[in-house]
């Protein structure tokens, strides 16, 4: 067994029923697309089914037993999230439909903010060239609408942030610094704490996209020292349709509402309305109740396995994958080649073969990967490619599955007669 692998790996795999299915032709599923969406353990599926079968009701509205049970389950999920990320208070945890909505919530409420938070001409927002589109477009919209300037960190040839000009990028004009903790394309783990420290020296707000970090790294928001941290449920073995926005109380209490509707109000009159406190101010309408229940079960599952253990497993599998990919002639990995400096998403290109063709050939052999620009077009442009193939591992990935990937890539080269 590879050093660092989860010792109970085969037991863990049995927790995920989909991993035992076969595909067309009787091929076993080799799932290497977890950075896209993770698979779900039986305990998450059971928790969601149980809620729908036995406790289904709207939250904070119904004065009956089912309503009380549903509300308790929903708020318990908020408690679980707070513990998982080390939040000082459960009230700092806001449920959204995904990380994209969470980032848009921050960007839009800052666009509407007044006082010290107001953003206008002469102000600057700093992002990075490796961001997911969800952490680029909202800030483009904000700066365009407010007359502010968008700036960004470039990338080194090794796929890491170029911090050589950090003092000229983050200045007294900087109002927001928003960056990914772990790149979904390059796999790079960024020094978010170091960047947050520099941003806070000039009074800027720090937003961290932890969508790829939360599944595989221990997260403690007090150590990261971000002002806002977001992630999405479906990448942490939870369901789709739910995301998390954590924000420091001092910031959230200054931000105006994002969506108007039920439950986010204190009182409504025809002339004007007043708004609820955090977190409910940002949770208009009926929330994703059963999805929150599933997310709570997912995070409890990951916590039981241990995030330090999961991180070690990811590093071991990623190192094994990088070694295997290095044996394929004409294949180039984009991003750091040191597994200790990256996460489990590994994007690559192969001379003479389009990424979509690679993915289709692999799929014919039961190996599921992703091909395309991975919602990271600027990062691809930086490395002179339009798209790439990406494999991504997780806590249930085995060395044998990496072997199947490498064998599939060798078959792909032979099929297309390259090299």
N, C-alpha and C positions, 0 to 999 in steps of 0.2 A: 504493500500500500504506500502511496505517495505520502511523505511527511506533510502534515498540515491538514490532510483530509479529515472530514468528520468521521470519527470511528463508527458511528451508528448510521452511516450513509445508506445502507440497504434498508434499514428500518425506516429512515426518513422517506426514502423513495416510495415505500408502501403507503405512506400517508397521502400520497398524491395519486388518486385513482387514474387520472388520464395517462400517467406514465406507463401504465400496463396495457394500453390499447395497442392494437396493430392497425397499420394503414393498408392501402390497396396493395394487393399481391402478398399479403401476410407479413409485410415488413414491420419490425418493431419501430415505434416512434423514438427518434433521437431528437429531443427538443433543445435547440440551442438558440432560442430567441427570447430569452427571459428579460433582456433589457427593453424589449418591446412590450411584453406583458408576461408576468410570472404565472405559473400554474398554481392551483389552489388546493390546499390540503383538505381532507375530509372534514376536519373539525370546523373549517370555515363554511363549507357547504352545509353541514348539519346545523350550525348556529343560525344561518339564514333561513333554512327550511323550518326549523323549530319556531323561529320568530313569526314567520308567516302562518304557520299552522296553528299556533297557540296564543300568540300575543299581539297579533296585528291590529293596530289602531293608530290614529294620528297622535302626535306628541303635543303636550302643553295646551291642549284644547278640550280634550274629552274628560268629563268628570265621572269616569266609571273605571272599573277595575282594569279592563284592558288598556285603557288610556294611561293609567298609572304605571302599568307594567311596561308598556312601550316607551314611555318617557324615561323610566328608570334605566331601561336597556340602552337607550340613545345616549343619555348622559353618562352612563357607565363607560361607553365607548370613548367619550371625551376624556374621562379619567385615565383610561388605558393609554390613549395617545399622549397625554401629558406626561405620564410616567416613562413612556418609551423614549421620548425626546428630552427628558429632564427639564420640562417646563416648570417654572416656579409656581404657576397657577393654572388650573383647568380653564379659567375664564379667558386665558390668552389663546386658547385653541378654537379656531373657527373651522367649521366644516364647509367645504365647497364641493363642486362636482368633479374637479380634477385640479392638477397643478396649474394648468393653463388659466383656468378661471381665477385661481388664487393670485397669480401674477397680474392678471388683468385687473383684479380688484385693487391691488396695491397701486398700480400705475394710474388707474382712473380716480381713485380717491385722493391720491396726491395731486392729480390735475385739478381737482375741485377744492383742495385744501386752501386755507387762508393762514395768515400770520406767518410764523417762522417756517411752516411747511410749504408755503406757497412757492411755486416754481414758475419762472418767467424768463424774459429776455436776459441774456448774460449768464444764466445758470447752465449747469452742465450735468448730464447723466452719463455715467461710465459703465459699459458692459464689456464683454470679451468676444473675440472672433470665433470662439468655439461653442457659443450658446446654441441651445435648441431654439427654434423659431419662436417658441412661446415666451422666451426671455429676450427676444429682440424686437418683435413687432409691437408689443404694448409700449415699449419705451420709444420706439420710432413715432408712434401715434402721439404719445405724450409730448415729446419735444417739438413735433411739428405743430401741434395745437397751441402750445404755450410759447413758441418762439425761443425755446431753449436749444442747446446744442448736444448732440449725441456723440460721444467719443468711445473708444474701445481699446483694450489691450490686444496686441497682435500675438502671433504664435511663433515659436521657434521651429526650426526644421525637425526637431524631435517631438513636436506636438505638445509642448508645454507653454504656459503663458510666458510672454516676454515681459518681465518685470523691470527691465533696465530703465524704463522711462516712467516708473510709477510716480515719482515726485512731480513730473510734468503733466501726468494724466489726472492725478487726484490732487486738486488744488482747492483754494478757498472758494472757487466758483462751483465746486462739485456739490450737488445736492443729494444725489443717489448713486450708489455703486451696487450693481446687480450682477451676480455671476453664478455659474454652476459650480457645485462642489466637485462633482465627477462628470466628465464629459460623456454624453451618450454615444458619441462617435469615436473619439480618440481614446476614451477610457481614462484620460488624465485625471489624477487626483490633485486638485488645486489647493494652495495654501490659504484657505479662506480666513483663518484666524489672523494671519499676518496682514492680509489685505484689509480686513475689517479694522484692525488696529490703526492702520494708516488712514483709512476713511474717517474714522471717528476723531482722529487728530484735527481734521478740518471741519468737523461737525456734520458729515454726510450720513445719510441713512444707508444701511447695508442690508441688501436683500439676497438671500442664498437659495438657489434652486437645488434642493436635495433629492430630486426625484430618482437619481441614480445612486445617491449616497445612502439614503435611508434603508434600502434593501440589504446593503452589504457592509456598512460601517457603523460602529457605535456612534450614536448621535446624542450630544448634550448641548442644548442651545446656549447654556450659560458659558460653556467653554468656547464655543464657536464665536460668541459675542456678536452675532448678527442681530439686527433689529427685527427682521422678518425672515422666516424659513418656511419653505413650502415643499410638499411632496405629494405623491398620488397613491391611491390605495392599491391599484391593480399591479403595481410593481413590487409590492411588499406582501405577496401571496394573498392579498385581499381582493375584493370585487372591483369591477369598473364602476364609474358613476359617483365616486367619492374621492375628494382630495382634502388636504389639510393645509391651513394657513396658521402658523404660529407667529405672534407678534408680541413685542414687549408692550406691557400694559400702558406705559407712558405714551407710546406711539399710537396704539389702537384707539385710545380714548380721545385722541385729537383728530382722528380721521372721520370724515363725514360718511354717511351710508353709501353703499354701492348700489343695491337694488331696493326698491320700495315695495311694500306689501305687508302681508300679515306677519305677525310675531316680531318684526323688527321695530315696532312702535311702542311708545309709552302711552300716548293718547293721540287721537285723530279728531280734529274739528274741520269743518269746511274751510275755515280761513287758513289753518296751518296745522302741522303735526309736530310732535316731539318724539324723540327716538329712545329705544331701549338701550341699556348699557351693553358692554361687550360680554360675551361674544355675539349675543342675539341680534345686535344692531346690524350684523353682516350676514344674517341667515334668514332672509325674507322667504316667506312661503313655507309650504311643507318640505322639510329637508329630506335627504336620502336616508331614511330611517333604517331599513333592513341592510342597506349598504354600510351604514355606520356599525351596525351589529357585526357584520362580517369583517369589517376592518378591525374592530376590537379583538375579535377572535384571532385574526391573522397576526396582529402585533403580539398578542399573548403567546402565540405559537412560536414566533421568532425569538421572543424573549426567553422562552423555555429552552430553545436550542442554544441560545447565547450568541449575541452579535459578535463578540470577539471570536468565537468559534467559527461563525459563518464567514467572517473576514479572512481568517486563516485558510479556510477551505477555498474561498474564491481566489486567494493569492496562489495557492498550490495548483488549482485547476488552470488558472490563467497562465502560470509559468509553463505548465505542461503543454498547453495549447500553443504558446509562443514557440516552444521548442519544436513541436510538430509542424507548425506552419513554416518554420525556417527551412524545413527539408524540401519544400515544394519549389522547384525552379520557377523563376519568373513571378513569384508572389511577393508583394510588398505590404507589410503591415504599416498602418498609419497610427502614429501615437507612440508613446514610450515603449521601449522593448524590455524594460525592467518591470517585472510583475509587481514589485513592491511600490511602484509609483503610479499604478493604474488600477482600475476596476476590471470587472469581468467582461466588458464589451470590447471586442477586438474587430475593427474594420480593416479590410484589406482589398487589394486589387490584384488581378492576375493578368499578365501580359497576353494579349490576343483573345481574351474572353470577356464578354460583357457581364457585369454583376448579375443581371437578371438571368442570363443563361446559366451561370454558376449555380444560382439558387434553384433553378428548375431541375438541373441535373441532380443536385443534392437531394431535392425533394423526391425525385424518382427512386432514390435509395433510402427514403425514410428520414432524411436529415433536414430538419427545419431551421433555416437561417433567414435573415432579412437582407434584402437588396434594395438599393435606392439611395436617396440623399439623407435619409434618417432625420428629416426636419432639421438639418444642419448644413444648409447650402453654403454659407460663408466659409465654414471650416473645410468643406470639400474644395471650394475655389482656391483656398490658401495653398492646397497641395496639388492643384492643377488637375483635378478630376471632377467629373460631373456626379459620379455615384460610386458606391462601393458595396461589397458584400460584408455583412457583419454577423459574426457568431457571438453569442453571449451566454455565459454560464450562470449557474446559481447554486444554492445549497444542495440541490438534488442531482447535480451533474457529476458524472463518473468519468474516470480516465478512458474507459472503453468507448464512451460517446465521443470523446475527442479523437480517439483512434478512428472511429467511423467517419468523422469529418475529414480527417487527413486522407484516408483511403478514398473517400468520395471526391476530394480535390485532385488526387492522382488520377482517378478515373475520368474526371472532367478534362484534364490536360490531354489524356489519350483520346477521348471522344472528339475533341476539337482539333486534335493533331497540332498542338502548339509545342514549341521548344524543340 
